[in-house]
């Protein structure tokens, strides 16, 4: 091979390695030596109108960020939680005020940076989570390893996710259950006067394992206990957040009057709360958007496990960016509810895939995302 041809071949091989590592391939990526941080609000269109006790919508807006340095781009996403007065646009505005902090801090000091962002942006944990994800995507691409390997996790231990069924008419509920035939576990939204009709519609077409989420929908301990005892007769595995988060003593009372495990979702925000939650709940639901990202999510999972509580990694309606990041952590959890990207029809990324409910983690460095063309 002539010297010129050899140099050309080496250039092609080097470029291929850079693409694999996430270097120099991102649209709009800054040149080496320059750090940039950009944000964008993207509208995710839902396959079905998504209804819970809190809201009903045909779409969800989420905040997407890009952190670029040394020719490498890290991607992050945050789904603002209405329950906590968050929105994608509000998160975008909040991050605009700390852009210089983000670009001026060494990304390898991510723990210090995320702690400072959490302090400066109270009530904006979904926005902080977007930065957290982007920094981990960047650092793992820089190291040339997938996120799961960075934390010493085995991708073969990735969890099996359930498929969620939002509140709807019995006819549409049955249709949704049939569409979820590849999943062995379903999570059904409850918390309204139509709960019995919803569960009966589900059970009319399947005998699969069911989990339910009341999203704080019931407001009296007696009603909650009665409904949970009925749900036990329907073969339900466990329930999330039957009462509003502030009704702690009432939840303790319910726990003494039912046999089904109770998981804290809206009642669980940080690791330091979990020892107290143990008095009223059997498990916790950990979400990247709710916790503020990967660092705090791991703390919550670790503390809950140390206390003998069960754990579930949950999600908001999000793209494959957030869902893939959470899937990388799923070997740490007992259960997974990571179907958010499956509920939308215009996912901007390719990431984690699902095979009959099993989460299949990407092997590329970082989160392992690819942009859809």
Secondary structure, DSSP 8 states (H G I E B T S, - for coil): --HHHHHHHHHHHHHHHHHHHTBS-STT---TT--EEEEEEEEEEEEEEEE-SS-EEEEEEEEEEEEEETTEEEEEEE---GGGT--HHHHHHHHHTTHHHHHHS-GGGHHHHHHHHHHHSTT-HHHHHHHHHHHHHHHHHHHT-BHHHHTT--GGG--BB-EEE-S--HHHHHHHHHHTTT-SEEEEE--STTHHHHHHHHHTT--SEEEEE-TT-B--HHHHHHHHHHHHHTTEEEEE--B-TT-HHHHHHHHTT--SEEEESTT--SGGGHHHHTTT-SEEEE-HHHHTSHHHHHHHHHHHHHTT-EEEE---S--HHHHHHHHHHGGGSSEE---GGGGBS--SEE--EEETTEEE---SSBT--EE--
